[in-house]
Amino acid sequence: MNHLRWHALLQQWVAVSTGRQDRPQMPADWCPFDPGSGKVPDAYDVYIYPNDFPAFSPAADPFVPTTGLFAKTGSRGACDVVLYSPEHTLPPSQLTVENWRKVIGLWADRTREHAANPDIALVAAFENCGEAVGVTMPHPHGQIYAMPFIPPNVERELASAAQHAGSHGGECLHCRLVSDELKQGERIIAAGEHFITFVPYAARFPAEVAIYPRRHVRTLLDFNDDEKSGLAESISIIRKKYDALYGFVMPLMMIVKQAPLRQPQAPYHLHVEFLPLQRSATKLKYLASIETGYGTFLADTAPEQMAENLRRSEPATAAVK
């Protein structure tokens, strides 16, 4: 049975899910996400598919935080797969803006559903793209995890934002970052009506990119229709630029970070992070001892130069709608 174990040294929960060992590894002759597989509708556009090997499940015991060196608790939650397209080999960069808009609609719908469930603390939408990242199914898809606790990276961002707000008259740290990036300009990749796309000043991954809404928005539920369309266009543009940068599908992680569901006053600003692993056309970024074991990242690329490379990457025009 899935459960959570407390890591006393790092003060964080580790999800134990032994059933995930049995998930398929890049099958060559069958895909459960393809129409006709019997697992999904014979015809669909975008589709939510319950994960067959979930780390968090509605059937798991409830999450009841406990203390102690060997504390454990239930991992009640949910894991879904978001199918971007019925086309098995379609790269995400080739999705239309309208198709991305539908994917964002699924993210928002699932967030709304989980917001009504007191067992869920945070909804995490994300995508792993490419074998270098560890993808086990090649079909274009992302995932949504409904988690019963706030994961450590979000907790750290919340603490930083709260500290900044406390010493700067309630100012949002994320809004300040966006404002200052716009003023400096050299790391901006695209600046639309509703969203800003840039390489962060202290990027940890090669070609790391953040997409931020100009308006202070906490969760996907706060977006209006124009903002959902704006985010779809921003995602489409950067995905095309990524794949044009080196001439092949960029292995990356796409992470949608939104505010916790049960903390309405938490100082948070929704944003999307892209964490690519390709540091050049022929070299991958590997997280080795100093990064994985100590948590200190070594940047192999200068953010300013990478932003310039992405700005020039073809196609440089807006995505086809």
Backbone torsions as a table, in degrees:
resi	resn	phi	psi	omega
1	MET	NA	136.7	176.8
2	ASN	-61.0	143.5	174.6
3	HIS	-158.8	174.0	179.4
4	LEU	-113.9	139.8	175.9
5	ARG	-120.2	139.9	-177.0
6	TRP	-84.9	124.7	174.8
7	HIS	-90.5	100.1	-171.2
8	ALA	-64.5	-32.2	-178.2
9	LEU	-74.6	-40.1	-178.3
10	LEU	-95.5	-5.8	179.0
11	GLN	56.1	53.2	178.8
12	GLN	-151.9	159.1	-179.3
13	TRP	-88.7	141.0	174.7
14	VAL	-115.5	126.7	-179.1
15	ALA	-86.3	120.0	176.8
16	VAL	-97.4	118.6	-176.9
17	SER	-143.9	81.2	-173.3
18	THR	-65.9	-23.8	179.0
19	GLY	-63.5	-21.5	-179.6
20	ARG	-67.1	-16.3	176.8
21	GLN	-62.6	-24.1	-174.1
22	ASP	-91.4	0.5	-177.3
23	ARG	-69.5	148.0	-176.6
24	PRO	-66.7	152.8	-177.7
25	GLN	-117.8	96.6	177.2
26	MET	48.3	59.6	179.6
27	PRO	-61.6	141.1	-174.6
28	ALA	-93.8	-22.7	-171.9
29	ASP	-119.4	5.5	-179.1
30	TRP	-160.4	140.8	177.9
31	CYS	-138.9	123.7	-179.7
32	PRO	-66.4	-16.4	-177.8
33	PHE	-88.5	-6.9	-179.6
34	ASP	-80.9	139.9	171.6
35	PRO	-54.5	138.3	-178.6
36	GLY	94.6	-6.2	-179.2
37	SER	-75.6	-18.0	-174.0
38	GLY	87.5	-9.1	179.5
39	LYS	-95.9	-25.0	-177.7
40	VAL	-130.1	165.6	177.4
41	PRO	-58.2	152.9	178.8
42	ASP	-68.3	-19.3	175.7
43	ALA	-142.4	128.1	175.9
44	TYR	-155.4	166.3	177.8
45	ASP	-106.5	-70.6	166.3
46	VAL	-122.4	155.7	-170.6
47	TYR	-156.9	139.4	173.2
48	ILE	-90.8	126.2	-177.3
49	TYR	-123.8	119.8	179.2
50	PRO	-61.0	129.3	-178.3
51	ASN	-62.0	128.0	-179.8
52	ASP	-73.2	-16.6	-177.2
53	PHE	-132.8	66.6	-172.1
54	PRO	-77.5	145.2	171.2
55	ALA	-83.6	-28.1	178.2
56	PHE	-125.8	136.0	-173.5
57	SER	-141.1	144.2	175.0
58	PRO	-61.3	-22.8	-178.6
59	ALA	-84.4	-9.1	-179.0
60	ALA	-73.7	162.9	176.0
61	ASP	-62.7	153.1	179.9
62	PRO	-66.4	154.8	177.5
63	PHE	-80.4	116.1	178.2
64	VAL	-129.9	97.1	-175.9
65	PRO	-57.0	133.8	176.8
66	THR	-129.7	171.5	-179.8
67	THR	-116.2	167.3	179.2
68	GLY	121.1	157.0	-176.6
69	LEU	-64.0	-30.0	-177.2
70	PHE	-122.3	41.5	-179.5
71	ALA	-72.2	146.2	172.4
72	LYS	-147.8	159.6	-179.5
73	THR	-155.8	177.7	-178.1
74	GLY	-74.8	156.6	-178.8
75	SER	-115.8	48.3	179.9
76	ARG	-66.4	129.7	-178.7
77	GLY	178.3	-144.5	178.9
78	ALA	-160.1	150.0	175.2
79	CYS	-133.0	124.3	179.3
80	ASP	-123.5	153.0	170.4
81	VAL	-103.3	134.1	176.8
82	VAL	-105.9	110.0	179.5
83	LEU	-83.4	121.6	-175.6
84	TYR	-78.9	-27.4	-173.2
85	SER	-164.8	152.9	173.7
86	PRO	-75.5	-12.9	-177.8
87	GLU	-78.0	116.2	-170.7
88	HIS	-62.9	-37.0	-173.1
89	THR	-106.8	11.3	-177.6
90	LEU	-73.0	119.8	175.9
91	PRO	-67.3	143.6	178.0
92	PRO	-54.7	-28.9	179.4
93	SER	-64.9	-18.6	-178.2
94	GLN	-95.8	1.1	172.9
95	LEU	-66.5	144.0	176.8
96	THR	-75.8	163.8	175.8
97	VAL	-59.4	-40.0	179.1
98	GLU	-63.6	-36.9	178.2
99	ASN	-66.6	-42.7	175.6
100	TRP	-62.1	-36.0	178.4
101	ARG	-61.1	-37.5	178.0
102	LYS	-69.6	-37.1	176.7
103	VAL	-62.7	-45.2	178.1
104	ILE	-61.4	-36.8	175.9
105	GLY	-60.4	-39.2	176.5
106	LEU	-66.3	-41.4	176.3
107	TRP	-56.9	-46.9	-178.0
108	ALA	-66.7	-42.5	-179.8
109	ASP	-61.1	-44.0	-178.4
110	ARG	-69.4	-35.2	176.2
111	THR	-62.2	-42.5	179.1
112	ARG	-62.4	-43.2	179.1
113	GLU	-62.9	-44.3	-178.8
114	HIS	-71.1	-26.4	179.3
115	ALA	-63.9	-23.4	178.6
116	ALA	-85.8	-2.1	-177.8
117	ASN	-105.9	112.9	-176.9
118	PRO	-65.3	-13.3	178.1
119	ASP	-75.0	-16.4	-172.4
120	ILE	-102.0	127.9	-180.0
121	ALA	-99.6	-32.1	-175.2
122	LEU	-152.4	141.8	176.4
123	VAL	-110.4	120.4	-176.0
124	ALA	-114.0	111.4	174.1
125	ALA	-99.1	135.9	-176.6
126	PHE	-158.8	170.0	176.1
127	GLU	-141.7	136.6	167.9
128	ASN	-107.1	124.7	-175.4
129	CYS	-124.6	121.1	175.4
130	GLY	102.1	146.2	-179.8
131	GLU	-62.1	-31.3	-179.7
132	ALA	-62.9	-24.2	178.7
133	VAL	-86.2	-18.8	-179.4
134	GLY	107.5	18.7	179.6
135	VAL	-62.2	136.1	179.9
136	THR	-104.8	-13.5	177.7
137	MET	-130.0	125.5	-175.0
138	PRO	-77.0	-16.0	-178.8
139	HIS	-59.4	137.9	-178.6
140	PRO	-62.4	116.6	-176.4
141	HIS	-161.7	162.1	170.9
142	GLY	-129.4	-168.7	-178.4
143	GLN	-141.1	160.8	173.1
144	ILE	-132.3	121.6	174.4
145	TYR	-106.6	127.6	171.7
146	ALA	-101.4	112.0	-168.7
147	MET	-107.6	143.1	-178.3
148	PRO	-84.9	0.8	178.9
149	PHE	-141.9	169.5	177.6
150	ILE	-92.8	120.3	-177.2
151	PRO	-66.3	157.1	-169.8
152	PRO	-60.9	-36.1	-179.9
153	ASN	-66.3	-38.1	177.6
154	VAL	-69.9	-40.2	176.4
155	GLU	-58.0	-40.9	-179.2
156	ARG	-67.6	-40.8	177.2
157	GLU	-64.7	-38.9	177.6
158	LEU	-62.6	-42.2	-179.9
159	ALA	-65.3	-41.5	178.9
160	SER	-64.4	-42.3	179.9
161	ALA	-66.3	-38.6	179.2
162	ALA	-66.4	-40.7	178.6
163	GLN	-63.6	-43.5	179.8
164	HIS	-64.3	-45.4	-179.7
165	ALA	-61.1	-38.1	-179.1
166	GLY	-66.3	-29.6	-177.6
167	SER	-103.5	0.0	-179.2
168	HIS	-132.4	40.0	173.0
169	GLY	61.6	32.6	178.4
170	GLY	85.8	6.1	-177.7
171	GLU	-65.0	140.5	176.8
172	CYS	-76.8	124.0	179.5
173	LEU	-60.5	-41.0	-179.3
174	HIS	-64.8	-43.2	178.4
175	CYS	-61.4	-39.1	179.2
176	ARG	-65.4	-41.8	178.3
177	LEU	-60.3	-45.4	-179.8
178	VAL	-63.0	-44.7	-179.7
179	SER	-60.6	-44.6	-178.3
180	ASP	-72.3	-33.7	175.3
181	GLU	-63.5	-40.2	178.2
182	LEU	-64.4	-39.5	179.5
183	LYS	-65.4	-42.2	-179.5
184	GLN	-74.1	-41.7	170.5
185	GLY	79.6	-28.0	-169.4
186	GLU	-70.6	-17.4	179.5
187	ARG	-106.4	3.9	179.3
188	ILE	-75.5	132.2	176.3
189	ILE	-100.3	-42.6	179.0
190	ALA	-151.5	141.9	178.4
191	ALA	-132.7	100.7	-179.8
192	GLY	-97.5	-172.6	-178.3
193	GLU	-64.3	-36.8	-173.9
194	HIS	-114.7	-19.2	-173.6
195	PHE	-136.4	149.5	176.4
196	ILE	-117.4	132.5	177.7
197	THR	-117.7	126.3	-177.1
198	PHE	-152.2	161.5	170.9
199	VAL	-88.0	122.2	-178.1
200	PRO	-60.9	148.9	-179.3
201	TYR	-55.6	-41.1	-179.6
202	ALA	-111.1	49.3	-179.1
203	ALA	-57.2	133.4	-178.6
204	ARG	-93.4	-29.1	-178.0
205	PHE	-108.8	152.3	177.1
206	PRO	-64.2	132.4	-179.2
207	ALA	61.1	26.9	175.0
208	GLU	-60.6	140.3	-177.7
209	VAL	-138.5	144.7	173.1
210	ALA	-120.5	140.0	172.4
211	ILE	-115.4	123.8	-179.2
212	TYR	-123.4	139.1	169.9
213	PRO	-71.3	142.2	176.5
214	ARG	-64.8	-38.7	179.5
215	ARG	-79.6	147.1	178.2
216	HIS	-72.6	105.4	-176.4
217	VAL	-124.4	131.6	-175.3
218	ARG	-91.2	-43.5	-177.7
219	THR	-137.3	171.2	177.4
220	LEU	-60.5	-25.4	-179.4
221	LEU	-70.2	-16.3	-178.9
222	ASP	-88.2	-10.1	-178.9
223	PHE	-71.0	141.8	167.3
224	ASN	-90.7	175.7	-175.3
225	ASP	-62.2	-39.5	-179.8
226	ASP	-64.3	-37.5	180.0
227	GLU	-70.6	-36.5	175.5
228	LYS	-62.3	-42.3	177.6
229	SER	-67.2	-36.8	178.2
230	GLY	-64.9	-40.2	177.5
231	LEU	-66.2	-40.9	177.9
232	ALA	-58.7	-43.0	179.4
233	GLU	-67.1	-40.4	-179.9
234	SER	-63.8	-42.4	178.1
235	ILE	-64.4	-43.8	-179.6
236	SER	-60.1	-43.9	-178.1
237	ILE	-63.5	-48.1	-175.7
238	ILE	-70.0	-33.9	178.0
239	ARG	-65.4	-38.4	176.7
240	LYS	-65.7	-41.6	179.2
241	LYS	-64.3	-42.0	179.0
242	TYR	-57.4	-49.4	-175.0
243	ASP	-72.4	-23.3	176.4
244	ALA	-81.7	-19.9	-174.4
245	LEU	-58.5	-46.9	-179.5
246	TYR	-118.8	0.5	175.9
247	GLY	87.1	16.6	175.9
248	PHE	-153.6	168.4	-177.2
249	VAL	-63.4	121.5	-177.2
250	MET	-72.3	123.6	172.5
251	PRO	-72.1	124.6	-174.1
252	LEU	-158.1	168.6	170.1
253	MET	-115.4	129.7	174.1
254	MET	-110.6	125.0	-171.7
255	ILE	-128.2	121.5	176.4
256	VAL	-96.6	113.6	-177.6
257	LYS	-106.7	121.6	178.0
258	GLN	-131.0	168.1	-174.0
259	ALA	-67.3	153.2	173.9
260	PRO	-59.5	149.0	-176.4
261	LEU	-75.7	-27.8	-173.0
262	ARG	-103.7	13.6	-179.7
263	GLN	-128.4	76.2	-174.2
264	PRO	-62.2	-20.4	-179.3
265	GLN	-99.4	1.0	-177.4
266	ALA	-63.0	132.3	-178.3
267	PRO	-78.1	88.8	-177.4
268	TYR	-137.1	152.1	-177.0
269	HIS	-133.7	115.7	-178.7
270	LEU	-54.9	140.1	174.4
271	HIS	-156.1	163.9	179.2
272	VAL	-117.5	130.2	178.2
273	GLU	-110.4	138.9	171.2
274	PHE	-115.9	124.6	-177.9
275	LEU	-121.6	90.1	-179.7
276	PRO	-79.4	155.7	178.7
277	LEU	-108.6	-1.7	-178.1
278	GLN	-92.5	113.9	-178.3
279	ARG	-94.8	-12.7	171.2
280	SER	-158.9	-179.5	-178.8
281	ALA	-63.7	-22.4	-174.9
282	THR	-123.5	2.0	-174.2
283	LYS	-130.2	139.9	176.3
284	LEU	-100.1	154.2	172.3
285	LYS	-90.6	119.2	176.9
286	TYR	-108.0	133.6	176.6
287	LEU	-86.2	103.7	-177.1
288	ALA	-103.9	-155.4	-166.5
289	SER	-56.9	-49.6	-172.9
290	ILE	-66.2	-30.5	-179.0
291	GLU	-87.0	-49.8	-178.1
292	THR	-74.4	-42.6	-175.8
293	GLY	-82.9	-33.9	-176.4
294	TYR	-109.7	-18.2	178.2
295	GLY	81.8	13.7	177.7
296	THR	-106.2	117.1	-175.9
297	PHE	-85.3	144.4	175.1
298	LEU	-110.1	115.4	-178.1
299	ALA	-87.9	120.4	-179.8
300	ASP	-87.9	-11.2	-177.3
301	THR	-129.8	146.7	177.6
302	ALA	-81.5	127.4	-178.1
303	PRO	-55.2	-39.3	-177.9
304	GLU	-65.2	-42.3	179.1
305	GLN	-68.5	-38.7	180.0
306	MET	-66.8	-36.5	176.6
307	ALA	-62.6	-41.2	177.9
308	GLU	-64.4	-41.8	178.4
309	ASN	-60.6	-41.7	-179.4
310	LEU	-70.9	-36.4	176.7
311	ARG	-60.1	-38.8	-176.9
312	ARG	-84.0	-13.5	-176.5
313	SER	-63.1	133.0	179.1
314	GLU	-87.9	145.9	-1.0
315	PRO	-79.0	132.4	-177.1
316	ALA	-88.4	-8.6	179.6
317	THR	-86.9	171.6	-179.9
318	ALA	-62.7	151.5	-178.1
319	ALA	-64.4	150.4	176.2
320	VAL	-67.2	133.7	-178.8
321	LYS	-101.0	NA	NA
